[in-house]
Amino acid sequence: MAAPMGTEAALPGGAAPHGNFPDYSRFHPPESRVCLLPGALLGRLFPAPRGPRPLLGLDVGCNSGELSVALYKHLLGLDDNETSSHQPAVGTDLKLLCCDIDAALVERAKQRSPFPTSISYTALDIMDPSARETLSSYLTRFGCSSFDLCFCMSVTMWIHLNHGDAGLVEFLSYLSSLCMYLLVEPQPWKCYRAAARRLRKLGRNDFDHFRSLAISGDMAEKITQILTKDGAMELVCCFGNTSRDRSLFLFKSTGVTGQRGSNG
Ligand SMILES: C[S@@+](CC[C@H](N)C(=O)[O-])C[C@H]1O[C@@H](n2cnc3c(N)ncnc32)[C@H](O)[C@@H]1O
């Protein structure tokens, strides 16, 4: 699998050029997000029998995997003590592919994974078109062309800061073509300022174009506009706010872009 080369690790003073903080789950605990999601969500989203194939999920920007595991357990209704290398005995078979640009974080996630047969990890830069082939290959293994569910949690700001307005729009368009449902937790604008400030303090100018971003302000609304523009996705609901003032939005593909669709 394609591992991005030379991804810069987190820097002193709590700065990290890609949001690749080594202890992210300590200051933004997974529980503060998963508790907003109804336990029966999978059954509601996928009520009809789907045949023998598992549901396929993608976690973009999984960091060291804590949120991926918490989402997996929450969606399958597993309690906190249930960690097993076998498929859990619940009605739904869910396979998660988790990716992150930081290979060291991905390695940590792999080492700690309590569900190695159901949750896979891969190091890749989601903005690199050739690395995206890894995702297509994963889907092909299950005879599918898209994921059932994709998680994009606290990632949009890092894509935006590193790839500008065009990068953010392209990223969201790619995700909308890649899945049936998309759960997004956008960072509010105040986080952009804090991230740029942290790097500036270290004398870095990584986010120089931060000041020229035209997409700014109410980022939840801007991201909703981008995803629903041209009718590619529709907003299903907002699951509420976390203690860090971030909202969780669920979008559904309308199939209008014509790229998605699962044959499994
Ligand atoms: C702030 S953390 C969020 C971690 C996790 N999703 C959560 O909410 O707990 C953002 C993650 O996105 C990853 N990331 C940033 N840009 C990325 C890219 N281009 N491709 C893949 N992962 C990326 C970072 O390495 C980092 O681990």
The ligand as a Gaussian input file, in Angstrom:
#p B3LYP/6-31G(d) Opt

LIG

0 1
 C       -6.964000      16.544000      13.943000
 S       -6.643000      14.929000      13.457000
 C       -8.220000      14.120000      13.541000
 C       -8.090000      12.665000      13.913000
 C       -9.416000      11.896000      13.987000
 N      -10.119000      11.918000      12.741000
 C      -10.283000      12.451000      15.077000
 O      -11.193000      13.266000      14.777000
 O      -10.076000      12.093000      16.239000
 C       -6.488000      15.130000      11.677000
 C       -5.835000      13.937000      11.018000
 O       -5.928000      14.091000       9.591000
 C       -4.721000      13.599000       9.029000
 N       -4.548000      14.191000       7.692000
 C       -4.348000      15.489000       7.391000
 N       -4.189000      15.660000       6.075000
 C       -4.308000      14.425000       5.525000
 C       -4.218000      13.935000       4.192000
 N       -3.960000      14.758000       3.157000
 N       -4.394000      12.608000       3.963000
 C       -4.641000      11.767000       5.008000
 N       -4.711000      12.176000       6.288000
 C       -4.551000      13.481000       6.555000
 C       -3.660000      14.038000      10.027000
 O       -2.447000      13.349000       9.919000
 C       -4.353000      13.814000      11.353000
 O       -4.064000      12.577000      11.929000

